[in-house]
Amino acid sequence: MTATVLLVRHGETTWNRAGRIQGWADSTLTDRGRDQARAVGSHLLDDYAVDRLVVSDLKRTRETAEVLRETGLDVGPSPSRAWRERHFGELQGATRTDAASRHATFHREGSLLAVQSVPGGESLPAFETRVREGWRALVDAVDAGETAVVVTHGGPIRAVLAEITGRDLSSFAADFSPSNCGVTAIECRTEPSLVARDRTEHLPG
């Protein structure tokens, strides 16, 4: 019997809407973000029997998890620093245009996640190691037949998918950006297997 891990990106935030780089900085959910969280909560209740709820310890993921609980998901959240977004240092709060003007290897149309280092922030290898360790710890903890939901960020979702598909994270990040409250499903057998990537049909239009 397999275990299932569902990776859910947080709902839309005020900084998402303003096009600002978040990283470890705190911003709150918008009304649309709360609607997205309610929608994904209903989807999880309808389609899965959730046994575990793991949550990045940043504000926007904790708020999303609170809304999931309000919709009826009766599982206590376990906060985890491993599932935080990458720390983007002095670029946190900047727009993509501003970041591109301040960082020689970042282009406005590209992915900041793919950049190897940022001033005052977390290097790409350090970020990958942190998320990989959190992912492996979760897989080891989940029992056969269980379903675990992880409320996290775009960066960790891409890092996990790059890990299980054997992709280089820098190139993978340029190809894929998870949606707010999209659901990525992974079955954990001997080796993890991607079942669905960034499902969004449950979300309001």
C-alpha positions in Angstrom: 0.0 0.0 0.0 1.3 3.4 -0.9 1.4 6.7 1.0 0.3 10.0 -0.7 1.8 13.4 -0.3 -0.1 16.4 -1.5 1.9 19.6 -1.9 -0.2 22.8 -1.8 1.1 26.3 -2.4 -0.3 29.0 -0.1 -3.1 31.3 -1.2 -2.5 34.6 -3.0 -0.9 37.3 -0.8 -0.8 41.0 -0.9 2.8 40.8 -2.2 1.9 38.2 -4.8 -0.6 40.7 -6.1 1.9 43.6 -6.0 4.5 41.5 -7.8 6.9 41.7 -4.8 9.5 39.0 -3.9 8.6 37.4 -0.6 11.1 34.8 0.5 11.0 34.8 4.3 9.2 38.1 4.6 5.7 38.1 5.9 2.7 39.2 3.9 -0.9 38.3 4.5 -3.5 36.5 2.3 -5.8 38.6 0.1 -9.5 38.0 0.0 -8.9 36.0 -3.2 -6.2 34.0 -1.4 -8.6 33.1 1.3 -11.2 32.1 -1.3 -8.5 29.9 -2.9 -7.7 28.3 0.4 -11.4 27.5 1.1 -11.7 26.0 -2.4 -8.6 23.8 -1.9 -9.9 22.8 1.6 -13.2 21.6 0.1 -11.3 19.7 -2.6 -9.1 17.9 0.0 -12.2 17.0 2.1 -14.0 15.7 -1.0 -11.2 13.7 -2.6 -8.9 12.6 0.2 -8.8 11.3 3.7 -6.0 13.5 5.2 -4.0 12.1 8.1 -1.2 14.7 8.4 -1.0 18.4 7.9 2.6 19.8 7.6 2.9 23.6 7.3 5.8 26.0 6.5 6.1 28.2 9.6 5.8 31.5 7.6 2.7 33.6 8.0 1.1 33.1 4.6 1.2 29.3 4.8 0.0 29.3 8.4 -3.0 31.5 7.4 -3.7 29.1 4.5 -3.7 26.1 6.9 -6.1 28.0 9.2 -8.6 28.4 6.4 -8.2 24.7 5.5 -9.1 23.9 9.1 -12.1 26.3 9.0 -13.4 24.4 6.0 -13.5 21.2 8.1 -10.0 19.6 7.7 -9.8 18.1 11.1 -6.0 17.5 11.4 -3.7 19.6 13.6 -1.0 21.4 11.7 2.7 20.6 12.3 4.9 23.7 11.5 8.2 23.0 9.8 11.0 25.4 9.0 12.2 23.0 6.3 9.3 23.8 4.1 9.9 27.6 4.1 10.5 29.5 0.8 14.1 30.3 -0.1 15.4 33.3 1.8 16.0 36.0 -0.9 18.0 38.4 1.4 18.1 42.0 0.4 15.8 41.4 -2.6 12.8 40.6 -0.4 10.2 43.2 -0.9 11.6 44.3 -4.3 9.6 44.0 -7.6 11.1 41.7 -10.2 12.0 44.8 -12.3 13.9 46.3 -9.3 15.6 43.0 -8.5 16.8 42.6 -12.1 18.4 46.1 -11.9 20.2 45.1 -8.7 21.3 41.6 -9.5 23.5 41.0 -12.5 22.5 37.3 -13.1 18.7 37.7 -12.6 16.5 38.7 -15.5 13.0 40.0 -15.0 11.4 37.3 -17.2 13.4 34.5 -15.4 13.1 32.7 -12.1 14.9 34.2 -9.1 14.9 30.7 -7.6 17.3 29.6 -10.3 19.9 32.2 -9.3 22.8 30.6 -7.4 23.2 33.3 -4.7 21.5 36.4 -3.5 23.0 39.1 -1.3 22.2 38.4 2.3 20.1 35.4 1.4 20.2 31.6 1.1 22.3 30.0 -1.6 20.6 27.7 -4.1 22.5 24.6 -2.8 21.7 25.4 0.8 18.0 25.8 -0.1 17.9 22.5 -2.0 19.6 20.7 0.9 17.1 22.1 3.4 14.0 21.1 1.4 15.5 17.7 0.4 16.1 16.9 4.1 12.5 18.0 5.0 11.1 15.9 2.1 13.0 12.8 3.0 12.0 13.2 6.7 8.4 13.4 5.7 8.5 10.4 3.4 10.2 8.4 6.2 7.5 9.4 8.7 4.4 8.8 6.6 3.0 5.3 7.0 1.6 3.2 4.1 -1.9 4.1 3.4 -1.6 7.6 4.9 -2.2 10.9 3.1 -0.1 13.9 4.1 -0.8 17.5 3.0 2.1 20.0 3.0 1.2 23.7 2.8 4.3 25.3 1.5 5.6 27.7 -1.2 6.5 27.6 -4.9 10.2 27.1 -4.3 10.0 23.9 -2.2 7.4 22.4 -4.5 9.7 22.9 -7.5 12.7 21.6 -5.4 10.8 18.4 -4.5 9.7 17.8 -8.1 13.2 18.4 -9.4 14.5 15.9 -6.9 12.0 13.1 -7.7 12.2 13.6 -11.5 16.0 14.0 -11.7 15.8 17.5 -13.1 18.3 20.3 -12.4 16.4 22.8 -10.2 17.8 25.9 -12.0 16.4 24.8 -15.3 13.2 23.2 -13.9 12.4 26.5 -12.0 12.5 28.4 -15.3 9.9 26.0 -16.8 7.4 25.7 -14.0 5.8 28.0 -11.4 3.1 26.5 -9.1 -0.2 28.2 -8.8 -1.6 29.6 -5.6 -3.5 26.7 -3.9 -2.6 24.3 -6.8 -2.3 20.7 -5.7 0.6 18.4 -6.6 0.1 14.7 -5.8 3.0 12.3 -5.2 2.7 8.6 -4.4 5.4 7.2 -2.2 6.2 3.6 -3.0 9.8 2.3 -3.1 10.5 5.4 -5.1 8.2 8.5 -5.2 6.1 8.9 -8.3 4.4 12.1 -9.5 0.7 11.6 -10.0 -0.6 15.1 -10.7 1.2 18.4 -11.0 -0.4 21.7 -9.9 -4.0 20.7 -10.3 -6.2 23.9 -10.2 -9.6 22.9 -11.4 -11.0 23.2 -7.9 -10.1 26.9 -7.8 -12.6 29.8 -8.3 -12.3 31.5 -11.7 
